[in-house]
Amino acid sequence: MPLSCARRLAARLLSSRRPVGRPLGLRAYCEEEAGGSDARKRKSKTPKIYTKTGDKGFSSTFTGERRPKDDPVFEALGTTDELTSAIGLAREFALEKGHTFVEELDKIQCVLQDVASNVATPISSARDSHLKRTTFSEKPVMELEEWIDRYTQQLPPLTNFILPSGGRSSAALHLARAICRRAERSVCPIVQAGETDPNTAKYLNRLSDFLFTVARYAAEKEGNKEQVYRRTE
Ligand SMILES: Nc1ncnc2c1ncn2[C@@H]1O[C@H](COP(=O)(O)OP(=O)(O)OP(=O)(O)O)[C@@H](O)[C@H]1O
């Protein structure tokens, strides 16, 4: 597959905000660009979700590098994808209960796409045009801090260790929080290697605090008791 196709695909993915985890495959994209193969033209114009380009255990970064699928970049992308999926589930539970923080969760899911775009663009192989499209600033980190402070003010002070509990919304937010911490751990080595913006790891660090705070807020608003830690002996 010509590299130029990979790059054009990546550019289109970023501009269309197609999720990093499930873009249109390279072959499908190149055929689409070329007007489609004869067979495909006859059958259908719908591009296939699988391209088979990853079958040998390698995949592409946004900069066009082919790397093994157990590379730290794909590990971090996969974990970020798990995180946004867990938030998506928590969001559904929260929506059923009419929680107002659903709005913040919506924005967070979009910002996580930006985190993934930045991680998918290793600085050592990026050109200026890649970097320009995938910048990640401190602004969303600051916004999270404002949200954490606002919700914390509405909660009773913490006097015990809280166990993941407090109803479905709250428990799902705790699960998302734990996955968020794993996402942070997976991004840290990439930051330390100087390959991604440190604000991505900062964002994930603040996000786990935000998820903890809204987990408690959800339990409180729903009138659910949170389980507290008690020594078992
Ligand atoms: N297992 C994975 N975990 C995390 N990220 C991945 C994984 N596989 C691929 N990626 C990333 O997600 C993007 C889209 O994934 P996709 O499944 O289309 O890639 P692929 O496996 O290389 O190709 P295909 O599935 O079409 O054969 C890739 O370009 C790569 O950046």
The ligand as a Gaussian input file, in Angstrom:
#p B3LYP/6-31G(d) Opt

LIG

0 1
 N       -4.906000      -3.891000      18.523000
 C       -4.802000      -2.560000      18.486000
 N       -4.841000      -1.841000      19.626000
 C       -4.739000      -0.506000      19.612000
 N       -4.610000       0.243000      18.488000
 C       -4.556000      -0.417000      17.317000
 C       -4.659000      -1.834000      17.250000
 N       -4.604000      -2.196000      15.950000
 C       -4.482000      -1.054000      15.258000
 N       -4.448000       0.020000      16.055000
 C       -4.412000       1.444000      15.685000
 O       -5.730000       1.804000      15.251000
 C       -5.731000       2.172000      13.878000
 C       -6.905000       1.550000      13.193000
 O       -6.984000       0.140000      13.494000
 P       -7.231000      -0.970000      12.393000
 O       -7.835000      -2.143000      13.095000
 O       -7.920000      -0.407000      11.213000
 O       -5.704000      -1.277000      11.959000
 P       -5.056000      -2.580000      11.382000
 O       -5.239000      -3.746000      12.294000
 O       -3.641000      -2.182000      11.084000
 O       -5.825000      -2.812000      10.030000
 P       -7.035000      -3.818000       9.677000
 O       -7.811000      -4.097000      10.942000
 O       -7.825000      -3.070000       8.685000
 O       -6.359000      -5.019000       9.143000
 C       -4.377000       1.708000      13.341000
 O       -3.934000       2.534000      12.288000
 C       -3.467000       1.777000      14.550000
 O       -3.009000       3.108000      14.727000

